Amino acid sequence: TQLLEQSPQFLSIQEGENLTVYCNSSSVFSSLQWYRQEPGEGPVLLVTVVTGGEVKKLKRLTFQFGDARKDSSLHITAAQPGDTGLYLCAGITGNQFYFGTGTSLTVIP
Amino acid sequence: EAEVAQSPRYKITEKSQAVAFWCDPISGHATLYWYRQILGQGPELLVQFQDESVVDDSQLPKDRFSAERLKGVDSTLKIQPAELGDSAMYLCASSTRPISGEQYFGPGTRLTVT
């Protein structure tokens, strides 16, 4: 049983389209992180959100932490082929760290 | 820029053989993690070290897996004997502080067991 479920699991879109990835749980997290992993490499941290309702923007990426700190979303505007990769959310609760199930994004030129 | 080093990058081994992976974390990072990742899925924590001590190895299959970080710097993860189901990417990560600190990942070791 995964503590953090991501949806969709796979996403293939055309360059220029917008998309949203969801990260959901029944547990409350003190903070939540998003990572991107390119093929053959390790994950790289994109952002950390710590406050319920917090919204952070990183260029074309917008991250939101749910008010109840149980869920998060990642929205990408005008996707580019360089956005292709595996997107992972990761939640911190107590002294435990959990990765989500992952969303594999492919942006077609 | 400091990076986490892992070797080998790729390893093919036959089932029942022993295999070992090495990780050198970023200098000064006291916390070191080993993860296993099935292709397209999120990483699963195998073991967490704080300096040379194991903090969490609850998900480590201890009948065949072992991990050590003798001097609190680099670390080795061993599998003996390897099974077909062990085929995966093995990732090492380090951070300055446990759990809440940003984790910096190495490139991983892709293991194929035949």
Backbone of each chain as ProteinMPNN parsed JSONL, in Angstrom:
{"seq_chain_A": "TQLLEQSPQFLSIQEGENLTVYCNSSSVFSSLQWYRQEPGEGPVLLVTVVTGGEVKKLKRLTFQFGDARKDSSLHITAAQPGDTGLYLCAGITGNQFYFGTGTSLTVIP", "coords_chain_A": {"N_chain_A": [[0.848, -1.196, 0.0], [0.663, 2.121, -1.005], [1.572, 5.175, 0.443], [1.381, 7.667, -0.687], [-0.375, 8.505, -3.451], [-0.09, 9.021, -6.865], [-1.483, 10.713, -9.687], [-2.065, 11.397, -13.157], [-0.722, 8.068, -13.845], [0.725, 7.759, -16.15], [1.428, 10.092, -18.739], [1.042, 11.579, -21.815], [1.66, 14.176, -23.891], [1.217, 16.892, -26.258], [3.664, 19.263, -27.265], [3.414, 22.472, -25.831], [0.96, 22.182, -24.632], [-1.007, 22.275, -21.58], [-0.762, 20.816, -18.284], [-1.691, 18.867, -15.398], [-0.528, 17.311, -12.483], [-1.332, 15.104, -9.884], [-1.07, 14.502, -6.371], [-1.918, 12.494, -3.847], [-3.117, 11.702, -0.546], [-4.196, 10.063, 2.474], [-3.046, 10.798, 4.712], [-1.576, 13.288, 6.867], [0.916, 15.646, 6.142], [3.958, 17.17, 7.182], [5.528, 18.552, 5.478], [5.978, 18.76, 1.91], [7.559, 17.522, -0.948], [8.569, 17.978, -4.376], [10.033, 16.142, -6.979], [11.97, 15.763, -9.983], [12.838, 13.282, -12.281], [15.1, 12.275, -14.649], [15.573, 9.978, -17.379], [17.76, 7.348, -16.485], [19.042, 8.778, -14.526], [19.34, 10.168, -11.155], [16.668, 11.345, -8.966], [15.864, 14.872, -8.877], [15.5, 17.592, -6.746], [12.743, 19.769, -6.992], [11.011, 21.54, -5.609], [9.982, 22.531, -2.299], [7.18, 22.454, -0.239], [5.573, 23.793, 2.601], [3.493, 24.895, 4.039], [0.012, 24.695, 4.581], [-2.103, 25.211, 1.811], [-0.222, 26.638, 0.485], [1.311, 28.097, -2.377], [3.674, 27.707, -4.869], [5.764, 29.0, -7.422], [7.729, 28.048, -10.171], [9.169, 29.144, -12.72], [7.563, 27.867, -15.447], [6.226, 26.053, -13.926], [3.859, 25.312, -11.438], [3.256, 24.797, -8.09], [1.186, 23.413, -5.618], [0.172, 23.121, -2.266], [-2.15, 21.278, -0.475], [-4.86, 22.575, 1.528], [-5.339, 21.095, 3.84], [-3.011, 19.776, 4.074], [-2.714, 17.241, 2.994], [-2.531, 16.668, 0.36], [-1.255, 17.466, -2.928], [-0.488, 19.406, -5.846], [0.886, 19.632, -9.138], [1.296, 21.856, -11.663], [1.916, 22.33, -15.041], [2.608, 24.724, -17.397], [2.284, 25.276, -20.854], [3.87, 23.001, -21.889], [7.128, 21.663, -22.573], [9.442, 19.73, -24.578], [11.691, 19.279, -22.985], [10.625, 18.997, -20.496], [10.015, 16.411, -20.153], [9.964, 13.451, -18.235], [10.138, 11.626, -15.091], [7.956, 12.456, -12.603], [7.956, 12.979, -9.199], [6.298, 13.033, -6.137], [6.952, 13.663, -2.683], [6.451, 12.996, 0.659], [6.736, 14.23, 3.996], [6.388, 13.033, 7.198], [6.267, 13.119, 10.627], [9.082, 11.392, 11.519], [9.437, 10.192, 9.136], [9.853, 9.58, 5.651], [8.358, 9.592, 2.528], [8.103, 8.505, -0.783], [6.02, 9.226, -3.622], [3.969, 7.4, -5.996], [4.674, 8.091, -8.551], [4.669, 9.892, -11.679], [4.866, 9.515, -15.044], [5.9, 11.573, -17.517], [5.618, 12.464, -20.885], [6.541, 14.672, -23.351], [5.67, 15.525, -26.472], [7.334, 16.671, -29.324]], "CA_chain_A": [[0.0, 0.0, 0.0], [1.438, 3.34, -1.129], [1.041, 6.252, 1.255], [1.141, 8.784, -1.593], [-0.787, 8.068, -4.769], [-0.031, 10.063, -7.89], [-2.27, 10.492, -10.888], [-2.099, 10.051, -13.721], [0.539, 7.338, -13.778], [1.401, 8.075, -17.405], [0.848, 11.235, -19.427], [1.732, 11.905, -23.053], [0.991, 15.349, -24.419], [1.911, 17.642, -27.292], [4.352, 20.485, -26.849], [2.547, 23.643, -25.748], [-0.226, 21.914, -23.821], [-0.905, 22.386, -20.126], [-1.068, 19.563, -17.607], [-1.656, 18.867, -13.934], [-0.24, 16.039, -11.829], [-1.887, 15.123, -8.528], [-0.424, 13.674, -5.361], [-2.965, 12.416, -2.83], [-2.92, 10.802, 0.58], [-5.106, 10.225, 3.598], [-2.205, 11.219, 5.833], [-1.155, 14.687, 6.924], [2.366, 15.785, 6.033], [4.518, 18.431, 7.652], [5.974, 19.22, 4.258], [5.902, 17.906, 0.74], [8.536, 17.888, -1.959], [8.432, 17.456, -5.733], [11.274, 15.845, -7.667], [11.905, 15.29, -11.368], [13.882, 12.318, -12.571], [15.284, 12.001, -16.068], [15.993, 8.578, -17.575], [19.138, 7.014, -16.185], [19.591, 9.677, -13.509], [18.622, 10.213, -9.903], [15.718, 12.457, -8.846], [16.379, 16.191, -8.513], [14.467, 18.346, -6.045], [12.212, 20.964, -7.652], [10.425, 22.484, -4.659], [9.443, 22.052, -1.023], [6.087, 23.258, 0.291], [5.462, 23.46, 4.014], [2.32, 25.49, 4.646], [-1.241, 24.35, 3.929], [-2.568, 26.243, 0.902], [0.919, 27.333, -0.136], [1.52, 27.991, -3.82], [5.006, 28.148, -5.304], [5.943, 28.973, -8.864], [9.086, 27.882, -10.659], [9.018, 29.383, -14.163], [6.266, 27.402, -15.962], [5.697, 25.055, -13.008], [3.168, 25.833, -10.266], [3.063, 23.758, -7.094], [0.242, 23.8, -4.57], [0.003, 22.213, -1.139], [-3.53, 21.346, -0.058], [-5.126, 23.266, 2.793], [-5.248, 20.126, 4.932], [-1.651, 19.209, 3.971], [-2.795, 15.832, 2.629], [-2.411, 16.483, -1.071], [-0.514, 18.504, -3.628], [-0.582, 19.33, -7.301], [1.921, 20.264, -9.961], [0.737, 22.293, -12.938], [2.909, 22.805, -15.998], [2.034, 25.538, -18.476], [3.018, 25.248, -22.125], [4.905, 21.985, -21.718], [8.193, 21.566, -23.562], [10.072, 18.395, -24.562], [12.621, 19.2, -21.858], [9.89, 18.667, -19.266], [9.847, 14.962, -20.116], [10.634, 12.795, -17.116], [9.305, 11.047, -14.04], [7.713, 13.429, -11.541], [7.728, 12.288, -7.938], [6.069, 13.799, -4.918], [7.504, 12.993, -1.503], [5.888, 13.602, 1.854], [7.439, 14.048, 5.261], [5.49, 12.993, 8.343], [7.068, 12.663, 11.751], [10.459, 11.177, 11.082], [9.365, 9.311, 7.983], [9.886, 10.212, 4.325], [7.734, 8.673, 1.592], [7.925, 8.912, -2.162], [4.789, 8.853, -4.271], [4.035, 6.328, -6.991], [5.318, 8.606, -9.752], [3.954, 10.205, -12.925], [5.797, 9.564, -16.175], [5.437, 12.561, -18.485], [6.292, 12.563, -22.18], [6.09, 15.81, -24.133], [5.996, 15.239, -27.869], [7.605, 17.924, -30.061]], "C_chain_A": [[0.883, 1.246, 0.0], [0.775, 4.433, -0.308], [0.649, 7.442, 0.39], [0.834, 8.243, -2.986], [-0.744, 9.236, -5.738], [-0.911, 9.679, -9.071], [-2.064, 11.658, -11.846], [-0.741, 9.357, -13.562], [1.391, 7.634, -15.01], [0.672, 9.235, -18.079], [1.695, 11.539, -20.65], [0.979, 13.051, -23.709], [1.836, 16.002, -25.505], [2.571, 18.878, -26.686], [3.371, 21.657, -26.873], [1.292, 23.435, -24.907], [0.067, 22.132, -22.34], [-1.257, 21.053, -19.491], [-1.007, 19.763, -16.095], [-1.435, 17.448, -13.44], [-0.694, 16.157, -10.374], [-1.161, 14.125, -7.634], [-1.359, 13.655, -4.155], [-2.649, 11.401, -1.748], [-4.022, 11.022, 1.608], [-4.35, 10.692, 4.839], [-1.861, 12.689, 5.728], [0.364, 14.738, 6.921], [2.815, 17.142, 6.543], [5.084, 19.233, 6.486], [5.921, 18.223, 3.11], [6.879, 18.434, -0.296], [8.121, 17.309, -3.312], [9.813, 17.303, -6.34], [10.972, 15.532, -9.138], [13.104, 14.382, -11.612], [13.929, 12.062, -14.068], [15.81, 10.579, -16.227], [17.467, 8.363, -17.279], [19.802, 7.895, -15.148], [18.801, 9.572, -12.217], [17.653, 11.386, -9.866], [16.421, 13.751, -8.42], [15.237, 16.989, -7.899], [14.061, 19.588, -6.838], [11.759, 21.998, -6.621], [10.042, 21.77, -3.381], [8.334, 22.997, -0.596], [5.809, 22.813, 1.72], [4.191, 23.966, 4.671], [1.063, 25.093, 3.872], [-1.741, 25.505, 3.074], [-1.455, 26.968, 0.16], [0.986, 27.063, -1.632], [2.916, 28.522, -4.143], [5.102, 28.018, -6.812], [7.419, 28.893, -9.195], [8.997, 27.937, -12.178], [7.638, 28.908, -14.617], [5.608, 26.36, -15.053], [5.07, 25.731, -11.797], [2.844, 24.671, -9.341], [2.101, 24.273, -6.027], [0.166, 22.708, -3.523], [-1.423, 22.372, -0.642], [-3.703, 21.99, 1.313], [-4.935, 22.342, 3.992], [-3.903, 19.405, 4.97], [-1.697, 17.69, 3.738], [-2.558, 15.593, 1.141], [-1.668, 17.66, -1.681], [-0.735, 18.334, -5.122], [0.568, 20.073, -7.933], [1.287, 20.595, -11.299], [1.86, 22.821, -13.815], [2.189, 23.526, -17.131], [2.919, 25.44, -19.706], [4.192, 24.278, -22.065], [5.877, 21.957, -22.898], [8.82, 20.173, -23.506], [11.059, 18.213, -23.412], [11.951, 18.915, -20.534], [9.684, 17.156, -19.121], [10.636, 14.354, -18.968], [9.625, 12.184, -16.168], [9.182, 12.074, -12.925], [7.283, 12.676, -10.28], [7.389, 13.285, -6.841], [6.638, 12.99, -3.754], [7.013, 13.726, -0.27], [6.687, 13.268, 3.094], [6.411, 14.114, 6.391], [6.235, 12.392, 9.513], [8.511, 12.557, 11.321], [10.521, 10.233, 9.893], [9.258, 10.109, 6.689], [9.361, 9.197, 3.325], [7.687, 9.272, 0.197], [6.561, 8.463, -2.661], [5.038, 7.803, -5.339], [4.608, 6.771, -8.322], [4.366, 8.866, -10.907], [4.983, 10.363, -14.028], [5.214, 10.469, -17.255], [6.291, 12.51, -19.743], [5.694, 13.734, -22.937], [6.601, 15.627, -25.559], [6.194, 16.546, -28.637], [6.592, 18.153, -31.184]], "O_chain_A": [[1.735, 1.419, 0.872], [-0.444, 4.6, -0.357], [-0.311, 8.147, 0.702], [1.676, 7.605, -3.617], [-1.292, 10.305, -5.468], [-1.067, 8.506, -9.409], [-1.904, 12.795, -11.402], [0.252, 9.983, -13.192], [2.614, 7.745, -14.924], [-0.551, 9.343, -17.997], [2.906, 11.734, -20.548], [-0.198, 12.918, -24.044], [3.02, 15.7, -25.651], [2.08, 19.452, -25.714], [2.597, 21.813, -27.818], [0.637, 24.401, -24.515], [1.22, 22.167, -21.91], [-1.97, 20.247, -20.089], [-0.37, 20.687, -15.59], [-2.069, 16.505, -13.913], [-0.468, 17.175, -9.72], [-0.708, 13.068, -8.073], [-1.568, 14.685, -3.514], [-2.004, 10.381, -1.994], [-4.694, 12.053, 1.601], [-4.948, 10.949, 5.884], [-1.856, 13.265, 4.64], [1.019, 13.962, 7.617], [2.127, 18.145, 6.353], [5.106, 20.463, 6.523], [5.832, 17.012, 3.314], [7.006, 19.642, -0.492], [7.424, 16.298, -3.389], [10.656, 18.194, -6.241], [9.874, 15.097, -9.485], [14.227, 14.677, -11.204], [12.93, 11.682, -14.678], [16.424, 10.037, -15.309], [18.321, 9.106, -17.764], [21.004, 7.773, -14.911], [17.73, 8.967, -12.179], [17.794, 12.326, -10.648], [17.425, 13.73, -7.708], [14.142, 17.055, -8.458], [14.909, 20.355, -7.296], [12.078, 23.181, -6.737], [9.806, 20.562, -3.373], [8.525, 24.214, -0.592], [5.806, 21.62, 2.021], [3.841, 23.51, 5.759], [1.051, 25.148, 2.642], [-1.803, 26.643, 3.537], [-1.719, 27.813, -0.695], [0.749, 25.945, -2.089], [3.288, 29.627, -3.748], [4.597, 27.065, -7.406], [8.249, 29.571, -8.591], [8.781, 26.922, -12.84], [6.633, 29.49, -14.212], [4.542, 25.841, -15.383], [5.674, 26.619, -11.196], [2.236, 23.684, -9.755], [2.193, 25.421, -5.591], [0.104, 21.521, -3.846], [-1.866, 23.496, -0.409], [-2.801, 21.952, 2.149], [-4.428, 22.761, 5.033], [-3.687, 18.526, 5.804], [-0.837, 16.952, 4.219], [-2.401, 14.451, 0.71], [-1.476, 18.699, -1.049], [-1.116, 17.264, -5.596], [1.14, 21.0, -7.36], [0.792, 19.705, -11.991], [2.656, 23.656, -13.386], [1.268, 22.982, -17.741], [4.144, 25.512, -19.614], [5.352, 24.676, -22.174], [5.504, 22.193, -24.047], [8.731, 19.504, -22.477], [11.236, 17.098, -22.922], [12.627, 18.623, -19.547], [9.23, 16.686, -18.078], [11.802, 14.68, -18.747], [8.418, 12.219, -16.408], [10.187, 12.513, -12.366], [6.369, 11.852, -10.306], [8.106, 14.264, -6.638], [6.783, 11.771, -3.847], [7.147, 14.946, -0.172], [7.241, 12.177, 3.228], [5.673, 15.089, 6.532], [6.775, 11.289, 9.416], [9.094, 13.518, 10.818], [11.527, 9.559, 9.671], [8.647, 11.176, 6.649], [9.851, 8.069, 3.268], [7.276, 10.419, 0.021], [6.012, 7.463, -2.2], [6.17, 7.373, -5.557], [4.99, 5.936, -9.142], [3.381, 8.15, -11.09], [5.858, 11.226, -13.963], [4.169, 10.171, -17.833], [7.521, 12.512, -19.679], [4.482, 13.789, -23.146], [7.806, 15.581, -25.807], [5.333, 17.425, -28.608], [6.676, 19.154, -31.896]]}, "seq_chain_B": "EAEVAQSPRYKITEKSQAVAFWCDPISGHATLYWYRQILGQGPELLVQFQDESVVDDSQLPKDRFSAERLKGVDSTLKIQPAELGDSAMYLCASSTRPISGEQYFGPGTRLTVT", "coords_chain_B": {"N_chain_B": [[30.515, 21.606, -8.773], [29.434, 19.765, -5.97], [28.777, 16.281, -5.98], [26.867, 13.245, -5.576], [28.447, 10.201, -5.75], [28.254, 7.107, -7.469], [28.947, 3.663, -7.976], [29.06, 0.43, -9.567], [27.744, 1.919, -12.637], [26.141, 0.291, -14.148], [25.166, -3.106, -13.796], [25.299, -6.476, -14.484], [24.296, -9.583, -13.433], [24.264, -13.05, -12.554], [21.575, -14.978, -11.194], [21.76, -15.982, -7.795], [24.343, -15.203, -7.448], [26.697, -12.979, -5.805], [26.516, -9.453, -5.305], [27.679, -6.076, -5.252], [27.295, -2.645, -4.387], [28.528, 0.684, -4.52], [28.697, 3.803, -2.794], [29.48, 7.213, -2.613], [28.899, 9.869, -0.682], [27.992, 13.408, -0.759], [30.496, 15.517, 0.479], [30.549, 16.029, 3.933], [27.897, 15.511, 4.366], [25.874, 14.042, 6.636], [23.811, 12.25, 6.619], [22.77, 9.381, 4.934], [21.191, 7.597, 2.353], [19.873, 4.581, 0.983], [18.057, 3.551, -1.787], [15.643, 1.551, -3.57], [14.456, 1.29, -6.831], [11.892, 0.505, -8.964], [11.439, 0.472, -12.462], [9.846, 3.365, -13.601], [8.427, 3.763, -11.3], [8.032, 5.106, -7.902], [10.894, 5.663, -5.744], [11.88, 3.283, -3.232], [12.616, 3.257, 0.13], [15.438, 1.618, 1.399], [17.472, 1.584, 3.374], [18.638, 3.791, 5.917], [21.234, 5.851, 6.99], [22.722, 7.556, 9.711], [25.481, 9.29, 10.08], [27.679, 6.74, 10.949], [25.782, 5.015, 11.831], [22.924, 2.872, 11.597], [19.754, 4.131, 10.975], [17.236, 3.525, 10.024], [16.203, 0.541, 8.829], [14.053, -0.911, 8.168], [12.768, -1.754, 5.851], [14.587, -3.255, 4.553], [15.517, -6.243, 3.051], [16.698, -8.428, 5.044], [17.656, -10.988, 4.952], [19.085, -11.311, 2.668], [20.177, -8.906, 1.914], [22.617, -6.459, 2.795], [24.029, -3.607, 4.423], [26.521, -1.154, 4.887], [28.343, 1.459, 6.539], [31.03, 2.18, 7.385], [32.953, 4.136, 8.29], [31.43, 6.298, 8.409], [31.324, 7.715, 6.095], [31.666, 6.898, 2.997], [29.605, 4.285, 1.543], [28.467, 0.862, 1.33], [26.322, -1.337, -0.362], [25.137, -4.583, -0.305], [24.117, -7.549, -1.989], [23.296, -10.833, -1.49], [22.284, -14.089, -1.818], [21.758, -12.909, -5.174], [18.518, -12.413, -6.613], [16.07, -12.92, -9.232], [14.032, -11.031, -8.954], [15.329, -8.876, -7.878], [16.204, -7.181, -9.782], [16.546, -3.904, -10.679], [16.759, -0.288, -10.238], [19.245, 0.993, -8.174], [19.488, 3.47, -5.92], [21.446, 5.985, -4.377], [21.434, 8.458, -1.88], [22.168, 11.602, -0.288], [22.103, 13.831, 2.537], [22.183, 16.895, 4.463], [20.856, 16.907, 6.821], [18.644, 14.653, 8.536], [15.649, 13.358, 7.027], [13.978, 15.926, 6.752], [15.708, 17.447, 5.327], [16.993, 18.516, 2.106], [17.396, 15.987, -0.272], [20.111, 14.763, -2.052], [20.674, 13.06, -4.945], [22.502, 10.3, -6.29], [23.568, 9.013, -9.552], [22.698, 6.432, -9.702], [22.673, 2.779, -9.749], [22.1, 0.494, -12.19], [20.761, -2.582, -11.933], [20.707, -5.776, -13.322], [19.439, -8.934, -13.067], [20.033, -12.14, -14.171]], "CA_chain_B": [[29.42, 21.338, -7.838], [29.583, 18.461, -5.351], [27.779, 15.301, -6.394], [26.913, 11.912, -4.997], [29.03, 9.261, -6.708], [27.867, 5.709, -7.323], [29.523, 2.734, -8.947], [29.1, 0.745, -10.99], [26.495, 2.472, -13.175], [25.369, -0.846, -14.633], [25.673, -4.392, -13.344], [24.537, -7.659, -14.87], [24.768, -10.706, -12.663], [23.385, -14.215, -12.587], [20.942, -15.239, -9.907], [22.524, -16.703, -6.768], [25.642, -14.572, -7.273], [26.767, -11.82, -4.921], [26.743, -8.189, -6.003], [27.886, -4.966, -4.316], [27.208, -1.294, -4.94], [29.258, 1.637, -3.695], [28.197, 5.175, -2.827], [30.261, 8.238, -1.922], [27.992, 11.011, -0.583], [28.578, 14.741, -0.768], [31.312, 15.727, 1.673], [29.892, 16.737, 5.025], [26.523, 15.051, 4.549], [25.878, 12.997, 7.644], [22.725, 11.294, 6.378], [22.903, 8.662, 3.661], [20.06, 6.723, 2.087], [19.831, 3.669, -0.149], [16.712, 3.297, -2.28], [15.454, 0.673, -4.718], [13.42, 1.853, -7.683], [11.437, -0.235, -10.136], [11.278, 1.4, -13.578], [8.598, 4.096, -13.703], [7.784, 3.878, -9.988], [8.767, 5.883, -6.926], [11.908, 4.932, -4.986], [11.506, 2.674, -1.948], [13.758, 3.329, 1.037], [15.96, 0.363, 1.927], [18.202, 1.816, 4.614], [19.058, 5.169, 6.179], [22.324, 5.991, 7.945], [23.109, 8.838, 10.276], [26.901, 8.987, 10.262], [27.918, 5.319, 10.693], [24.725, 4.233, 12.459], [21.682, 2.633, 10.87], [18.6, 4.757, 11.601], [16.029, 2.82, 9.574], [16.406, -0.53, 7.838], [12.848, -1.722, 8.299], [12.372, -2.296, 4.544], [15.726, -3.965, 3.971], [15.397, -7.717, 3.175], [17.955, -8.703, 5.74], [18.166, -12.331, 4.688], [19.993, -11.294, 1.527], [20.747, -7.569, 1.738], [23.329, -5.858, 3.914], [24.568, -2.287, 4.115], [27.434, -0.646, 5.901], [28.951, 2.781, 6.356], [31.925, 1.943, 8.511], [33.604, 5.346, 8.793], [30.486, 7.403, 8.339], [31.485, 8.494, 4.853], [31.086, 6.139, 1.901], [28.747, 3.17, 1.964], [28.341, -0.268, 0.422], [25.113, -2.152, -0.287], [25.431, -5.89, -0.865], [23.04, -8.524, -2.146], [23.827, -12.186, -1.622], [22.424, -14.213, -3.26], [20.834, -12.103, -5.975], [17.366, -13.087, -7.189], [15.555, -12.241, -10.421], [13.22, -9.898, -8.52], [16.171, -7.766, -7.423], [16.495, -6.3, -10.911], [15.994, -2.575, -10.381], [17.756, 0.768, -10.069], [19.582, 1.226, -6.773], [19.861, 4.878, -5.791], [22.011, 6.477, -3.131], [21.192, 9.882, -1.684], [22.698, 12.124, 0.967], [21.561, 15.127, 2.954], [22.876, 17.457, 5.62], [20.098, 16.535, 8.018], [17.718, 13.571, 8.171], [14.236, 13.48, 6.693], [13.475, 17.191, 6.209], [16.698, 18.084, 4.471], [16.965, 18.152, 0.694], [18.21, 14.824, -0.596], [20.839, 14.828, -3.309], [20.762, 11.697, -5.423], [23.489, 9.892, -7.271], [22.982, 8.569, -10.822], [22.122, 5.102, -9.543], [23.231, 1.567, -10.356], [21.05, -0.332, -12.804], [21.074, -3.995, -11.746], [19.929, -6.787, -14.04], [19.75, -10.293, -12.618], [19.601, -13.078, -15.221]], "C_chain_B": [[29.552, 19.921, -7.296], [28.447, 17.541, -5.772], [27.935, 14.024, -5.594], [27.419, 10.959, -6.079], [28.555, 7.851, -6.411], [28.603, 4.876, -8.368], [29.169, 1.313, -8.569], [27.796, 1.394, -11.434], [25.566, 1.363, -13.64], [26.026, -2.134, -14.139], [24.73, -5.483, -13.807], [25.121, -8.829, -14.109], [23.776, -11.854, -12.79], [22.778, -14.424, -11.197], [21.816, -16.178, -9.086], [23.929, -16.136, -6.577], [25.548, -13.413, -6.285], [27.056, -10.575, -5.754], [26.862, -7.078, -4.96], [27.863, -3.643, -5.047], [27.892, -0.348, -3.96], [28.697, 3.033, -3.869], [29.12, 6.082, -2.026], [29.403, 9.497, -1.854], [28.738, 12.343, -0.716], [29.303, 14.959, 0.558], [30.554, 16.535, 2.722], [28.454, 16.324, 5.271], [26.514, 13.86, 5.499], [24.844, 11.902, 7.365], [22.866, 10.689, 4.989], [21.757, 7.669, 3.542], [20.383, 5.792, 0.921], [18.369, 3.404, -0.5], [16.762, 2.239, -3.384], [14.278, 1.231, -5.511], [13.147, 0.941, -8.862], [11.138, 0.796, -11.221], [9.889, 2.027, -13.603], [7.86, 4.286, -12.393], [8.618, 4.751, -9.05], [9.796, 5.049, -6.191], [11.363, 4.435, -3.648], [12.736, 2.674, -1.055], [14.144, 1.941, 1.526], [16.62, 0.573, 3.286], [18.617, 3.271, 4.694], [20.135, 5.145, 7.255], [22.395, 7.427, 8.45], [24.536, 8.628, 10.768], [27.104, 7.484, 10.019], [26.804, 4.426, 11.223], [23.508, 4.078, 11.557], [20.521, 3.237, 11.646], [17.324, 3.998, 11.269], [16.424, 1.788, 8.549], [15.203, -1.454, 7.83], [12.409, -2.356, 6.985], [13.506, -3.048, 3.856], [15.527, -5.476, 4.152], [16.673, -8.297, 3.753], [18.483, -10.114, 5.517], [19.16, -12.335, 3.538], [20.687, -9.944, 1.316], [21.503, -7.151, 3.005], [23.895, -4.518, 3.468], [25.473, -1.858, 5.248], [27.979, 0.708, 5.505], [29.958, 2.928, 7.497], [32.52, 3.217, 9.102], [32.693, 6.56, 8.693], [30.627, 8.259, 7.097], [30.842, 7.704, 3.718], [30.378, 4.893, 2.431], [28.717, 2.096, 0.886], [27.041, -0.999, 0.699], [25.401, -3.474, -0.987], [24.169, -6.741, -0.946], [23.691, -9.896, -2.335], [22.851, -13.191, -1.022], [21.399, -13.354, -3.996], [19.721, -12.99, -6.532], [16.849, -12.268, -8.371], [14.778, -10.978, -10.049], [14.01, -8.718, -8.001], [16.542, -6.822, -8.555], [15.78, -4.972, -10.72], [17.123, -1.558, -10.457], [17.99, 0.949, -8.575], [20.185, 2.631, -6.661], [20.429, 5.158, -4.406], [21.739, 7.975, -3.054], [21.837, 10.317, -0.378], [22.075, 13.47, 1.273], [22.313, 15.596, 4.188], [22.155, 17.121, 6.922], [19.034, 15.527, 7.615], [16.303, 14.054, 7.915], [13.88, 14.821, 6.051], [14.454, 17.882, 5.282], [16.581, 17.643, 3.023], [17.887, 16.971, 0.456], [18.824, 15.011, -1.971], [21.12, 13.384, -3.74], [21.951, 11.503, -6.359], [22.79, 9.393, -8.524], [22.383, 7.166, -10.761], [22.945, 4.003, -10.181], [22.074, 0.747, -10.889], [21.483, -1.786, -12.717], [20.131, -4.859, -12.564], [20.388, -8.152, -13.57], [19.174, -11.274, -13.635], [19.559, -14.512, -14.707]], "O_chain_B": [[29.758, 18.978, -8.061], [27.3, 17.97, -5.902], [28.986, 13.755, -5.013], [26.882, 10.92, -7.186], [28.464, 7.445, -5.253], [28.846, 5.324, -9.489], [28.994, 1.009, -7.389], [26.832, 1.412, -10.669], [24.345, 1.483, -13.537], [27.25, -2.248, -14.071], [23.525, -5.432, -13.561], [26.333, -9.043, -14.143], [22.6, -11.649, -13.093], [23.382, -14.095, -10.175], [22.511, -17.043, -9.618], [24.636, -16.535, -5.651], [24.459, -12.932, -5.972], [27.748, -10.636, -6.771], [26.221, -7.133, -3.911], [28.345, -3.527, -6.174], [27.848, -0.544, -2.745], [28.271, 3.407, -4.962], [29.497, 5.76, -0.899], [29.196, 10.141, -2.882], [29.967, 12.376, -0.778], [28.785, 14.625, 1.623], [29.992, 17.589, 2.427], [27.85, 16.731, 6.263], [27.077, 12.806, 5.201], [24.99, 10.769, 7.822], [23.057, 11.399, 4.002], [21.401, 6.989, 4.504], [21.085, 6.177, -0.014], [17.555, 3.078, 0.364], [17.786, 2.057, -4.043], [13.245, 1.595, -4.948], [14.039, 0.639, -9.655], [10.636, 1.88, -10.924], [8.88, 1.322, -13.623], [6.791, 4.896, -12.363], [9.759, 5.094, -9.357], [9.603, 3.845, -6.024], [10.514, 5.07, -3.023], [13.782, 2.15, -1.437], [13.302, 1.181, 2.005], [16.358, -0.169, 4.233], [18.909, 3.906, 3.681], [19.978, 4.506, 8.296], [22.158, 8.38, 7.706], [24.78, 7.899, 11.73], [26.725, 6.998, 8.954], [26.873, 3.206, 11.081], [23.11, 5.007, 10.854], [20.311, 2.917, 12.816], [16.442, 3.844, 12.114], [16.937, 2.143, 7.488], [15.322, -2.64, 7.522], [11.745, -3.393, 6.997], [13.381, -3.432, 2.693], [15.383, -5.944, 5.281], [17.612, -8.615, 3.024], [19.63, -10.407, 5.853], [19.984, -13.243, 3.429], [21.688, -9.87, 0.604], [21.086, -7.448, 4.124], [24.2, -4.317, 2.293], [25.223, -2.159, 6.416], [28.068, 1.058, 4.328], [29.756, 3.696, 8.437], [32.577, 3.349, 10.325], [33.127, 7.698, 8.868], [30.123, 9.381, 7.04], [29.638, 7.808, 3.487], [30.529, 4.507, 3.59], [28.913, 2.369, -0.298], [26.695, -1.251, 1.853], [25.857, -3.487, -2.13], [23.283, -6.663, -0.095], [24.523, -10.089, -3.221], [22.61, -13.15, 0.185], [20.305, -13.107, -3.49], [19.943, -14.151, -6.876], [17.148, -11.081, -8.497], [14.858, -9.969, -10.751], [13.437, -7.668, -7.712], [17.134, -5.77, -8.313], [14.555, -4.925, -10.612], [18.278, -1.902, -10.704], [17.038, 1.049, -7.8], [21.237, 2.928, -7.226], [19.949, 4.634, -3.401], [21.811, 8.675, -4.065], [22.031, 9.508, 0.529], [21.582, 14.161, 0.382], [22.985, 14.817, 4.866], [22.768, 17.059, 7.988], [18.569, 15.541, 6.475], [15.833, 15.025, 8.508], [13.506, 14.838, 4.879], [14.084, 18.792, 4.54], [16.127, 16.535, 2.738], [19.024, 16.956, 0.927], [18.141, 15.373, -2.93], [21.72, 12.601, -3.003], [22.345, 12.4, -7.103], [21.561, 9.348, -8.572], [21.648, 6.76, -11.661], [23.797, 4.253, -11.034], [21.179, 0.352, -10.141], [22.46, -2.184, -13.353], [18.912, -4.697, -12.508], [21.568, -8.49, -13.659], [17.978, -11.247, -13.927], [19.218, -15.427, -15.457]]}, "name": "protein", "num_of_chains": 2, "seq": "TQLLEQSPQFLSIQEGENLTVYCNSSSVFSSLQWYRQEPGEGPVLLVTVVTGGEVKKLKRLTFQFGDARKDSSLHITAAQPGDTGLYLCAGITGNQFYFGTGTSLTVIPEAEVAQSPRYKITEKSQAVAFWCDPISGHATLYWYRQILGQGPELLVQFQDESVVDDSQLPKDRFSAERLKGVDSTLKIQPAELGDSAMYLCASSTRPISGEQYFGPGTRLTVT"}
